[in-house]
Amino acid sequence: MISVQINGKEKVFATEVNLEWVIDSLSLQNRKIAVEINEQIIPRSEYTKTLIKSGDSIEIVAAVGGG
């Protein structure tokens, strides 16, 4: 079991997952977002290579238009 914090809420995964899988599971794959894991920004090109480890703190923010 892998336990992480996503935007301050605990989330548990049964197996090892990558960041792209997490984004897809949250239905955020088609949105403009920025992702930080343990205070380090992760480029979109690294989502598939970035494995999520138990204890990780993940922050996801979505761009909001306005004017």
C-alpha positions in Angstrom: 0.0 0.0 0.0 1.2 3.5 -0.9 -0.1 6.4 1.2 0.4 9.9 -0.1 -1.0 13.4 0.5 -2.7 15.1 -2.5 -3.5 18.7 -1.8 -3.6 17.9 1.9 -5.9 14.9 1.7 -4.7 11.3 2.2 -4.9 9.0 -0.8 -4.0 5.3 -0.8 -2.9 3.3 -3.8 -2.8 -0.5 -3.8 0.3 -0.7 -6.0 3.1 1.5 -7.2 1.9 4.1 -9.7 3.4 6.9 -11.7 2.4 10.6 -11.7 0.6 10.3 -15.0 -1.6 7.5 -13.6 -2.5 9.8 -10.6 -3.4 12.7 -12.9 -5.6 10.4 -15.0 -7.3 8.9 -11.9 -8.2 12.5 -10.8 -9.6 13.3 -14.3 -7.1 16.1 -14.7 -5.3 14.8 -17.9 -6.8 17.5 -20.2 -6.4 20.5 -17.9 -3.6 23.0 -17.6 -2.0 22.0 -14.3 1.2 22.3 -12.3 2.4 19.5 -10.1 4.8 19.6 -7.2 6.0 16.6 -5.3 7.8 17.2 -2.0 8.3 20.9 -2.9 9.8 20.1 -6.3 8.0 21.1 -9.5 7.6 18.1 -11.9 7.7 19.0 -15.7 4.9 17.4 -17.7 7.5 15.5 -19.7 8.5 13.6 -16.5 5.0 12.5 -15.5 5.3 9.0 -16.9 8.8 8.5 -15.4 7.9 9.9 -11.9 7.0 7.1 -9.5 4.9 7.9 -6.5 6.4 6.7 -3.2 4.6 6.3 0.2 4.8 9.5 2.2 5.0 11.8 -0.9 3.3 15.1 -0.6 1.7 16.1 -3.9 0.3 19.5 -4.7 -1.7 20.0 -7.9 -2.9 23.4 -9.0 -5.0 24.2 -12.1 -4.7 27.3 -14.2 -7.8 29.5 -13.9 -8.6 32.1 -16.6 -9.9 35.5 -15.7 -9.6 39.1 -16.5 
